[in-house]
Amino acid sequence: MVGVGLLLGLWLTAVPGLSLYSYTDERGRLIVVDALEKVPPQYRDRVREGVVRPFAAAGARAPDRVSRPSAASPRLEAIPDEPAPAPAPANLGADLRLQEPPPETALATEPAWATASRWLDELGRLQDRGEKLWLLARGVSPTDTRVYFLRTEALQALEDLRACEAMTWDRAGEWVAQARALTDRFRTIFFAISRWLAEGGKALVTELPPLLAQTRKVLEHLRRTLPAPLLLEVPLAGTAPRSLR
């Protein structure tokens, strides 16, 4: 850094022929530097150069004191020895290239597994309806209104399961076949319940328990053997999903 507090009239023990460069900045300050490279480019067209000669070479005696500049005298300030900023290239924008962000993705469950899971839940509800129906027929009456309601509800659920029965699942074909067989078994049972109710309902109390015991075993087997789901990386743009397995 150039000596702090340079003032006009300061005597210098300088190297012979020391060149100084001065300019006035936008704030009206007189700035003096010891190298032209330290002058910002925008001020170089009006920079002033001067040479300081050593007092010894000129045979002069150093002054006893330094005179203070008057109020009208320009003030000298030191600036850091930092290189002047390089001008920005004219083609700065031409070299910039905008890159598209990577496509956003989301994780989704394997569609076939989601269908199979819903199918399994509905089969469990059919099992529950059959067991509740039998408890009402035995404990209250085979002709109780709730018995008819559960039968009708089960038949409607079986109709809704036809979409699940039409599914295909390459990695779990055997599981799908067993689920179809159990669905058909429930359909046969609830059709039989309709016939028993039309005949008075007495056969329902005795014939239904062994049938429901068999369906429960198959249902538990399906719950144990349902394959684990695969997570798919689904691009939000709508392209084909990709398995993460």
C-alpha positions as CSV (number, residue, x, y, z in Angstrom):
1,M,0.0,0.0,0.0
2,V,1.3,3.5,-0.9
3,G,2.2,5.5,2.3
4,V,-1.0,6.6,4.2
5,G,-1.8,10.3,4.4
6,L,0.2,11.6,1.5
7,L,-0.2,15.4,1.5
8,L,1.0,18.1,-0.8
9,G,4.3,19.4,0.3
10,L,5.4,16.0,2.0
11,W,9.1,15.6,1.4
12,L,10.1,12.1,0.1
13,T,13.2,10.1,0.5
14,A,12.5,8.8,-3.0
15,V,14.3,6.8,-5.6
16,P,15.7,9.2,-8.3
17,G,13.1,9.8,-10.9
18,L,10.1,8.4,-8.9
19,S,7.0,8.8,-11.1
20,L,3.6,9.5,-9.6
21,Y,0.3,9.5,-11.4
22,S,-2.7,11.4,-10.2
23,Y,-6.4,11.5,-11.1
24,T,-9.7,12.7,-9.7
25,D,-12.3,10.0,-9.1
26,E,-16.1,10.3,-9.3
27,R,-16.3,11.6,-5.7
28,G,-14.0,14.5,-6.3
29,R,-11.0,12.9,-4.5
30,L,-7.5,13.4,-5.8
31,I,-5.8,10.0,-6.0
32,V,-2.1,9.5,-6.4
33,V,-0.5,6.2,-7.2
34,D,3.0,5.1,-8.1
35,A,2.2,3.0,-11.2
36,L,0.0,3.7,-14.2
37,E,-1.4,0.1,-14.0
38,K,-3.0,1.1,-10.7
39,V,-5.2,3.8,-12.4
40,P,-8.6,2.4,-13.4
41,P,-9.1,2.3,-17.2
42,Q,-11.9,4.9,-17.0
43,Y,-9.6,7.5,-15.6
44,R,-6.5,6.9,-17.7
45,D,-7.4,9.5,-20.4
46,R,-7.1,12.3,-17.8
47,V,-4.3,11.1,-15.6
48,R,-1.4,13.4,-14.8
49,E,2.2,12.3,-14.4
50,G,4.8,13.9,-12.3
51,V,8.4,13.1,-11.2
52,V,9.7,13.4,-7.7
53,R,13.4,14.1,-7.4
54,P,15.4,13.3,-4.3
55,F,16.4,16.3,-2.1
56,A,20.0,15.0,-1.9
57,A,20.5,15.0,-5.6
58,A,19.2,18.6,-5.9
59,G,21.3,19.8,-3.0
60,A,18.3,20.9,-1.0
61,R,17.8,20.6,2.8
62,A,14.9,18.9,4.2
63,P,12.4,21.3,5.6
64,D,12.1,21.7,9.4
65,R,8.4,21.1,9.3
66,V,5.7,20.2,6.9
67,S,3.4,23.0,6.0
68,R,-0.3,22.3,6.3
69,P,-2.3,22.6,3.1
70,S,-4.9,25.3,3.0
71,A,-8.6,24.4,2.9
72,A,-8.7,25.0,-0.8
73,S,-5.8,22.6,-1.5
74,P,-6.8,19.2,-3.0
75,R,-6.6,16.3,-0.6
76,L,-4.4,13.3,-1.4
77,E,-5.5,9.8,-0.4
78,A,-3.8,6.5,-0.7
79,I,-5.5,3.6,-2.4
80,P,-4.7,-0.2,-2.1
81,D,-2.1,-1.7,-4.4
82,E,-4.8,-3.8,-6.2
83,P,-4.7,-4.4,-9.9
84,A,-7.2,-2.6,-12.0
85,P,-10.3,-4.7,-12.9
86,A,-10.1,-6.3,-16.3
87,P,-12.7,-5.1,-18.7
88,A,-15.6,-7.5,-19.3
89,P,-15.3,-9.4,-22.6
90,A,-17.6,-8.1,-25.3
91,N,-19.0,-11.6,-26.0
92,L,-19.7,-12.5,-22.4
93,G,-23.3,-13.5,-23.1
94,A,-22.4,-15.5,-26.2
95,D,-20.5,-18.1,-24.3
96,L,-23.3,-18.8,-21.9
97,R,-25.4,-21.9,-22.5
98,L,-28.7,-22.6,-20.7
99,Q,-28.9,-26.2,-19.6
100,E,-32.3,-27.8,-19.1
101,P,-32.8,-29.2,-15.6
102,P,-33.1,-33.0,-15.3
103,P,-36.7,-34.3,-15.5
104,E,-38.5,-34.4,-12.2
105,T,-39.5,-37.9,-11.0
106,A,-41.6,-39.4,-8.4
107,L,-41.7,-42.9,-6.8
108,A,-44.8,-44.9,-7.4
109,T,-45.9,-48.4,-6.3
110,E,-46.1,-51.1,-9.0
111,P,-49.6,-50.9,-10.5
112,A,-50.1,-54.7,-10.5
113,W,-49.2,-55.0,-6.8
114,A,-51.6,-52.2,-6.0
115,T,-54.4,-54.0,-7.8
116,A,-53.5,-57.3,-6.1
117,S,-53.4,-55.7,-2.6
118,R,-56.9,-54.2,-3.1
119,W,-58.1,-57.5,-4.4
120,L,-56.8,-59.3,-1.2
121,D,-58.4,-56.7,1.0
122,E,-61.8,-57.3,-0.6
123,L,-61.4,-61.0,-0.2
124,G,-60.8,-60.5,3.5
125,R,-64.0,-58.4,3.7
126,L,-65.9,-61.2,2.0
127,Q,-64.6,-63.6,4.6
128,D,-65.8,-61.3,7.4
129,R,-69.2,-60.9,5.9
130,G,-69.7,-64.6,5.6
131,E,-68.7,-65.2,9.2
132,K,-70.9,-62.3,10.5
133,L,-73.8,-63.6,8.4
134,W,-73.4,-67.1,10.0
135,L,-73.3,-65.6,13.6
136,L,-76.5,-63.7,13.0
137,A,-78.3,-66.7,11.4
138,R,-77.3,-68.9,14.3
139,G,-77.6,-66.4,17.2
140,V,-80.6,-64.4,16.0
141,S,-82.5,-65.8,13.0
142,P,-81.6,-66.9,9.4
143,T,-84.3,-64.5,8.2
144,D,-82.9,-61.5,10.1
145,T,-82.7,-58.3,8.0
146,R,-79.0,-58.0,8.6
147,V,-78.4,-61.5,7.1
148,Y,-80.0,-60.4,3.8
149,F,-78.1,-57.1,3.9
150,L,-74.7,-58.9,4.3
151,R,-75.6,-61.3,1.5
152,T,-76.5,-58.5,-0.9
153,E,-73.4,-56.5,0.0
154,A,-71.2,-59.5,-0.6
155,L,-72.7,-60.2,-4.1
156,Q,-72.2,-56.6,-5.1
157,A,-68.5,-56.8,-3.9
158,L,-68.0,-60.0,-6.0
159,E,-69.4,-58.2,-9.0
160,D,-66.9,-55.3,-8.5
161,L,-64.0,-57.8,-8.3
162,R,-64.3,-58.8,-11.9
163,A,-61.9,-56.1,-12.9
164,C,-59.3,-57.5,-10.5
165,E,-59.9,-61.0,-11.9
166,A,-59.0,-59.8,-15.4
167,M,-55.5,-58.6,-14.3
168,T,-52.2,-60.0,-15.4
169,W,-49.0,-60.0,-13.3
170,D,-46.0,-61.6,-15.0
171,R,-44.0,-62.1,-11.9
172,A,-46.9,-63.5,-9.8
173,G,-49.0,-65.5,-12.2
174,E,-49.6,-68.3,-9.7
175,W,-50.8,-65.9,-7.0
176,V,-53.3,-64.4,-9.4
177,A,-54.6,-67.8,-10.3
178,Q,-55.1,-68.7,-6.6
179,A,-56.9,-65.4,-6.0
180,R,-59.2,-66.0,-8.9
181,A,-60.0,-69.5,-7.6
182,L,-60.8,-68.1,-4.1
183,T,-63.0,-65.4,-5.6
184,D,-65.0,-68.0,-7.5
185,R,-65.3,-70.0,-4.3
186,F,-66.8,-67.0,-2.5
187,R,-69.2,-66.4,-5.4
188,T,-70.4,-70.0,-5.1
189,I,-70.8,-69.7,-1.3
190,F,-72.9,-66.6,-1.5
191,F,-75.1,-67.9,-4.3
192,A,-75.7,-71.0,-2.0
193,I,-76.6,-68.7,0.8
194,S,-79.2,-67.1,-1.4
195,R,-80.7,-70.5,-2.1
196,W,-80.6,-71.5,1.6
197,L,-82.4,-68.3,2.5
198,A,-85.1,-68.9,-0.1
199,E,-85.6,-72.4,1.6
200,G,-85.9,-70.9,5.1
201,G,-82.3,-70.6,6.1
202,K,-81.9,-73.7,8.3
203,A,-79.2,-75.3,6.0
204,L,-77.2,-72.0,6.2
205,V,-76.5,-72.6,9.9
206,T,-75.1,-76.1,9.4
207,E,-73.5,-76.0,5.9
208,L,-71.8,-72.6,6.0
209,P,-69.1,-73.1,8.7
210,P,-66.9,-75.8,7.0
211,L,-67.0,-73.7,3.7
212,L,-65.8,-70.6,5.5
213,A,-63.1,-72.6,7.2
214,Q,-61.7,-73.6,3.9
215,T,-61.8,-70.1,2.4
216,R,-60.0,-68.7,5.5
217,K,-57.1,-71.1,5.0
218,V,-56.7,-70.1,1.3
219,L,-57.0,-66.4,2.3
220,E,-54.2,-66.7,4.9
221,H,-52.0,-68.4,2.3
222,L,-52.6,-65.5,-0.2
223,R,-51.7,-63.0,2.5
224,R,-48.4,-64.8,3.2
225,T,-47.4,-65.2,-0.4
226,L,-48.3,-61.8,-1.8
227,P,-45.0,-60.6,-3.4
228,A,-43.4,-57.5,-2.1
229,P,-44.1,-54.4,-4.1
230,L,-41.6,-52.8,-6.5
231,L,-41.0,-49.1,-6.4
232,L,-41.1,-47.4,-9.8
233,E,-39.4,-44.2,-10.8
234,V,-42.1,-42.3,-12.7
235,P,-41.0,-39.2,-14.6
236,L,-43.6,-36.4,-14.1
237,A,-43.4,-35.7,-17.9
238,G,-45.4,-38.9,-18.4
239,T,-42.8,-41.2,-19.9
240,A,-42.8,-44.9,-19.2
241,P,-42.0,-45.9,-15.5
242,R,-38.7,-47.6,-14.7
243,S,-38.2,-50.2,-12.0
244,L,-35.8,-49.4,-9.2
245,R,-35.1,-53.0,-8.4
